[in-house]
Amino acid sequence: MSAQGNEDIVSQLPLEGLFRMNIPALILLCCLSAALAQEPKAIPKRHPAKPVLSESFAKAGLRALIAIEDAEGDPISGEAKKAYQEAEAEYDPEKPAEAKMFSNLTIYSLLRSMNNLTKGANGSMSDEAQEKAKEEMHAQEVKCSWALQTAFRHRVAIELPASCNRKK
């Protein structure tokens, strides 16, 4: 075989163009192929669950929660009672997620009522002890409310947060 015959064979190969490429283009091609060969990384989700609460119930539940939190004295009277009744009207008992969140809202209301009764019944405690107990109850209510507000805002149902359990 002559040298001319070898050149003809090489010119017929599809890779013949690669041998004539310049070095930067070859490096770019190698980097690009390495990047494409990697598995894609999973993108973290912003919200762990899809919304399962209807928009109308989530809004009504959030309004009721805030009204109960802001209520002075009995948390189910006045504006808080009206907001609670609106949430009750919007919730669909056939949807387990909405039933769970309405139950959480009711338990939060009961927690506030019990805390208010406890605050008024601590006459035998020293002023310092009463103040400490009030601060602890308030901190508990804030933690409970924050967790429930977050769930209503994201339209997801959550289990009753531990912070919503009455402390003895």
Secondary structure, 3 states (H helix, E strand, C coil): CCHHHHHHHHHHCCCHHHHCCCHHHHHHHHHHHHHHHCCCCCCCCCCCCCCCCCHHHHHHHHHHHHHHHHCCCCCCCHHHHHHHHHHHHHCCCCCHHHHHHHHHHHHHHHHHHHHHHHHHCCCCCCHHHHHHHHHHHHHHHHHHHHHHHHHHHHCCCCCCCHHHCCCC
